[in-house]
Amino acid sequence: MSAATPAIVLGGTGYVAGELLRLIGGHPQISVAAILSDSQPGAAVAGAFAHLRSAYPELKFSDLDAVETIVRSTPRSALFSAAPHGVAAAIIDRLLTAAEAAGTRVHCVDISADFRYSSCAAYEAVYKHAHGAPARIREFTCAVPEHLQKSPTPHVAHPGCFATATLLATVPLLALGLTDTRLFVTGITGSTGSGRKPVDGTHHPHRHSDLYSYGALSHRHVPEIIACAKLATGVEAELNFVPHSGPFARGIHVTVQASLKKPIDTAQALEALKSYYKNCPFVRVGDTAPRVKDVATSNYSNLSAVTNGNSIAVMAVLDNLNKGAAGGAIQWMNRLLGLAETTGLTAPAPGWT
C-alpha cells in the first residue's frame, strides 16, 4: 500500500480515543481523517489532548454528519470506535449503512463492549439494556489478535483490557490441556482503565498509595472472557475473577492460578508458553516475574509462570490503553488492511513512567 488509509476515531475526548490518535500519529499507513465529538464539534483536538498538539496542530473535532460524509466519499476507510458501550453500536451501524449505500468500504474495529457478544441476549444479560444494532452483531468477531490469526467476519471487536490480559495468560493453559477448567484470577488495573470522567475509584487522593478490590466474583467482563476463551480453545472455563484498583495510571497485572492435570515443573510450563506464543511478536514469555513498567505505554505483553508440581500461576502484564485497547485495535486493523500486524506498534516501553 502506498497511500495511507484515512481513519475515523469515535470516542471524543476519552483516554482510548486519545491513545488511538497518538498511535495513528506515528503509523506509516494510517492517517486521521476525523475524530467524532458531538458535544465539541469544531473545537481543537489539542485542547482536549495537549500532549498531541505537535501531531495534530490543526485538527478539530467533527460532528456525526461530517463523519458520515467522509465515509460516503472515501473509497476505503478505517473506523475505530472508542465510544461508550450502549452508544457505539448505533453510531457504527449508521456509518456502515452509509458506506453500503455509497458503495464504499469501511473496516471497523470496535473497542467498546457493544460487539463483544455473539447474541443480543448475551449482551443484554450483562449490560441490562437493549442492543443498539442487533443486525450487525453477526458481522463482528471478538478475540485477542494472538488467539485468532484471521477474523471470519468483516469487522472485529477488541476485548476489554482486563479481558485481554486474562486471556493471554489463560488461553494457553486451556488450549494445551494443562489445567482444569476452574481458574482463579486476580487483576490490578491502573486508573486510566476507568475512563476520563473523575469518580471515586479514579480520583487521585482516594487511589494514591492504596490498593483495593471491586466487583469481586461479579465483574462484568467475566462472561466476555469465558466466551473469548471458548472461541480460542473450544473449552468453556469457570472463571473466578477479583479485580483491584492500583495506585498507578497505566498498566494491568493479572495472576491466573489453576490446578494442573498432571505435574510439570516451572521450566516445562515456561517452555509451553514460549512455544504457544512463538509466532506472536507482541507477547514475550520470560523466566522472571513480569513488571508493569516494562510494558507501560507499549503494545507488548510480558508473561511468566511458576508451578509447585500440582498448581500453576501465570502472570501477565500489559498497558491497558495500548495493548488492552488502542494498540490491540490497530493490530487488528493492520490485519484487516493487509498490513503486517506490527506496523506502527513496535515502539518499546520507556521504562520510567
MARLUM-117975 format. One line per field, with one value per residue (C-alpha): x negated, y negated, z negated; residue in one letter. Coordinates in steps of 0.001 Angstrom, whole numbers. Example, Ala and Ser with C-alpha at 12.3 -4.5 7.8 and 13.67 -1.06 7.14 Angstrom:
# residues 2
px <- c(-12300_-13670)
py <- c(4500_1060)
pz <- c(-7800_-7140)
r <- c(A_S)
# end
This chain:
# residues 353
px <- c(0_-1369_1290_2252_5746_7955_9096_12098_11969_15114_14786_14426_12131_11811_8485_8689_9558_6536_4328_5619_4673_1204_541_2021_-142_-3183_-1645_-3090_48_2980_3802_6540_9357_11708_12401_16033_17324_20978_20519_17466_17656_15275_13172_9433_8375_5233_7462_8547_5224_2499_-220_815_518_-2627_-977_2377_1916_4909_7223_10698_13442_16159_19849_21548_22877_19358_18018_20765_19836_16234_17390_19585_16887_13823_13349_11695_11500_10644_13168_12028_14772_13849_17336_19043_20885_24563_23715_21177_23412_25916_23161_21271_24469_25223_21729_21640_25090_23924_20894_23022_25382_22456_20577_17533_15648_15185_13072_14259_12630_14849_13151_16423_18352_21177_19993_18146_21023_22448_26095_28322_29377_25792_25078_28299_27790_24608_25428_29156_30274_31257_28508_28151_27697_28779_28438_24748_23696_23036_20555_18176_15865_14413_10911_7400_5231_2848_5673_7268_4993_7766_11210_14039_16137_15549_15265_13673_14481_11461_11843_11529_8160_8720_10057_7015_4547_6515_6930_3229_2468_5392_5841_2581_3499_6850_5672_2805_4926_2516_5045_8519_11134_11640_9472_8790_7734_6510_6093_4828_5511_4361_6722_6973_8951_11964_12120_11584_14568_13449_15191_14300_12488_10106_9859_6171_6476_8599_6411_2892_857_3833_4959_8485_10751_14064_16658_15192_16548_19125_17158_18970_16020_16209_18780_16750_13536_15267_16742_13411_11554_14094_13755_9975_9852_13248_13187_15691_13897_15124_13590_13346_12145_11262_10216_8343_7693_3989_2265_780_2232_1351_986_2563_1140_3053_2259_4114_3989_5226_4702_2516_3921_533_-2558_-5007_-7850_-8331_-10773_-8224_-5463_-7585_-8546_-4871_-4013_-7002_-6057_-2413_-3336_-6414_-4833_-3287_-5601_-3874_-3829_-7080_-7481_-10282_-11777_-11254_-8099_-6825_-6677_-4143_-6835_-8440_-5358_-3508_-2614_-3680_-1773_-3765_-2615_-5061_-4209_-5829_-4784_-5676_-4478_-4721_-4009_-231_650_-398_-381_-690_-1422_-757_-1290_-223_707_4456_4743_2365_2259_5538_7367_5985_2842_4686_7286_4599_3015_6358_6803_3362_4542_7858_5935_3486_534_-1965_-314_-3342_-3087_-3293_-3286_-6859_-7964_-9321_-8124_-10027_-10671_-10405_-6756)
py <- c(0_-3415_-5859_-5967_-4728_-7501_-6691_-7855_-7733_-7611_-8404_-12162_-13237_-9812_-8297_-5463_-7890_-9961_-6883_-5964_-9413_-9099_-5747_-6694_-9814_-7561_-4994_-4932_-3567_-5070_-8769_-10517_-11878_-12782_-12311_-12450_-14577_-15553_-17689_-19633_-19844_-22456_-22531_-21956_-18370_-19767_-21439_-18030_-16261_-18827_-16165_-15594_-19236_-18638_-15762_-17491_-21266_-21999_-19005_-19801_-17550_-16651_-16002_-12817_-14345_-15355_-11901_-10273_-12487_-11255_-7637_-8137_-9879_-7818_-4581_-2784_-3876_-2553_-3061_-2829_-3019_-4011_-5361_-4237_-924_-1435_-4326_-2831_-287_-2773_-5098_-2229_-965_-4395_-4725_-1195_-1702_-4958_-3199_-389_-2886_-4791_-1691_-2494_-134_-543_1701_1398_2319_1656_1163_643_3595_3425_6163_8460_10925_13218_12501_9717_11887_12362_8637_7577_10031_8159_4549_4533_2560_3331_3666_686_2617_6274_6994_6028_8495_11276_9002_8839_11364_10683_12023_11128_10935_13609_16129_15763_15245_14159_12817_14802_11621_8274_6376_7048_6314_5998_7481_5211_4564_6899_9488_9189_9695_12579_14291_14043_15873_18306_19480_21474_23396_24431_24913_27178_29062_28275_27408_27953_25585_23909_20776_18156_14691_11653_8482_4985_2087_-1498_-4423_-5196_-1967_-3677_-6453_-10199_-11306_-11575_-9216_-7946_-4930_-7038_-10273_-10603_-11334_-8180_-5954_-7191_-4788_-2438_906_2286_4780_4091_6237_9357_12519_10398_8269_7607_8792_12383_13627_11901_13645_17031_16533_15448_18315_20779_19311_19684_23157_24830_25133_23440_22411_21419_18058_16705_13129_10497_7151_4461_747_-67_-3360_-3871_-5419_-2918_833_4118_7052_10334_13633_16736_19813_23316_26974_28923_32057_33693_32398_30265_28145_24425_24939_27100_24551_21719_23755_24495_20773_19828_22440_21324_17683_18281_16563_13698_10664_8715_11460_12177_15023_14609_16561_13807_12137_9526_5852_3258_619_2857_2630_-561_-2708_100_2764_5570_8031_9881_13259_15677_18728_20862_24263_26223_29554_29609_25947_23259_19476_17457_13748_11264_7519_5100_1482_1077_-1833_-379_3420_3656_1164_-1200_760_4054_2380_1074_4540_5902_3051_3729_7235_6060_3680_6363_4854_6567_6626_4921_1821_-1324_584_1667_-1268_89_-992_-3995_-2099_-5064_-6041)
pz <- c(0_951_-246_-3901_-4728_-6193_-9727_-11714_-15506_-17620_-21293_-21585_-24410_-26060_-27026_-24482_-21680_-22673_-22651_-19192_-17941_-19491_-17850_-14479_-14525_-14191_-11858_-8320_-6600_-8536_-8909_-10874_-8722_-11583_-15263_-16343_-19193_-19063_-22195_-20917_-17103_-15780_-18936_-18645_-19367_-21002_-23572_-24839_-24227_-24846_-24568_-20928_-19835_-17779_-15891_-15315_-15478_-13228_-13721_-15041_-16329_-13804_-14252_-13069_-9848_-8820_-9660_-7596_-4636_-4871_-4970_-1904_121_-819_1166_-1755_-5383_-8835_-11613_-15240_-17828_-21365_-22049_-25272_-25304_-24661_-22323_-19935_-18200_-16788_-15501_-13890_-12290_-10832_-9347_-7934_-6441_-4826_-3351_-1968_-324_1223_2350_214_-2072_-5824_-8053_-11656_-14958_-17960_-21337_-23195_-24602_-22066_-19713_-22110_-22400_-19757_-20577_-21848_-24759_-25947_-25663_-27347_-30218_-31146_-30287_-31125_-28076_-24505_-21927_-19597_-16329_-16613_-12889_-12950_-15650_-13134_-11309_-14293_-15926_-19371_-20010_-21102_-17929_-19232_-19534_-16100_-13143_-10785_-11543_-9917_-9850_-8106_-11403_-14783_-18412_-20663_-24170_-27197_-28815_-31790_-29373_-27099_-29934_-31416_-28048_-27221_-30470_-30307_-26723_-26502_-29667_-28189_-24603_-25665_-28196_-31014_-33698_-34994_-33644_-37030_-37050_-39713_-38566_-40464_-38424_-39210_-36857_-36558_-36973_-33236_-32835_-34398_-31832_-31864_-33939_-37598_-40008_-43465_-42071_-39975_-41986_-42866_-46622_-47006_-44898_-45685_-47856_-48101_-46703_-46873_-45145_-43444_-41721_-43323_-41624_-39765_-37288_-34002_-31889_-33178_-30597_-27865_-28941_-29098_-25610_-24070_-25725_-24336_-20832_-21031_-22600_-22367_-26161_-28464_-31639_-35072_-35903_-39441_-38997_-41605_-40072_-42010_-41574_-41663_-42563_-39072_-35895_-33181_-33178_-34215_-36168_-36326_-38008_-36839_-39065_-38269_-39157_-36749_-35151_-35566_-37370_-35394_-36657_-36076_-33202_-31357_-31966_-30597_-27553_-26881_-26984_-24825_-22244_-22204_-21563_-19382_-16375_-18349_-18190_-20950_-23596_-25417_-27907_-30440_-33295_-35861_-37172_-34690_-35690_-34560_-33893_-31305_-29069_-30084_-27029_-24619_-22684_-24300_-26937_-29194_-30735_-33129_-35136_-38128_-39313_-42531_-40902_-41198_-40615_-38167_-38360_-35159_-35472_-32669_-32351_-29637_-29096_-29426_-26970_-24378_-24108_-26024_-23820_-21151_-20262_-20067_-17848_-15484_-15472_-14238_-11762_-10305_-9505_-8053_-5776_-4672_-6545_-8825_-12233_-13812_-11612_-13722_-17008_-17756_-19924_-23234_-26650_-28099_-31341_-33718_-33531)
r <- c(M_S_A_A_T_P_A_I_V_L_G_G_T_G_Y_V_A_G_E_L_L_R_L_I_G_G_H_P_Q_I_S_V_A_A_I_L_S_D_S_Q_P_G_A_A_V_A_G_A_F_A_H_L_R_S_A_Y_P_E_L_K_F_S_D_L_D_A_V_E_T_I_V_R_S_T_P_R_S_A_L_F_S_A_A_P_H_G_V_A_A_A_I_I_D_R_L_L_T_A_A_E_A_A_G_T_R_V_H_C_V_D_I_S_A_D_F_R_Y_S_S_C_A_A_Y_E_A_V_Y_K_H_A_H_G_A_P_A_R_I_R_E_F_T_C_A_V_P_E_H_L_Q_K_S_P_T_P_H_V_A_H_P_G_C_F_A_T_A_T_L_L_A_T_V_P_L_L_A_L_G_L_T_D_T_R_L_F_V_T_G_I_T_G_S_T_G_S_G_R_K_P_V_D_G_T_H_H_P_H_R_H_S_D_L_Y_S_Y_G_A_L_S_H_R_H_V_P_E_I_I_A_C_A_K_L_A_T_G_V_E_A_E_L_N_F_V_P_H_S_G_P_F_A_R_G_I_H_V_T_V_Q_A_S_L_K_K_P_I_D_T_A_Q_A_L_E_A_L_K_S_Y_Y_K_N_C_P_F_V_R_V_G_D_T_A_P_R_V_K_D_V_A_T_S_N_Y_S_N_L_S_A_V_T_N_G_N_S_I_A_V_M_A_V_L_D_N_L_N_K_G_A_A_G_G_A_I_Q_W_M_N_R_L_L_G_L_A_E_T_T_G_L_T_A_P_A_P_G_W_T)
# end
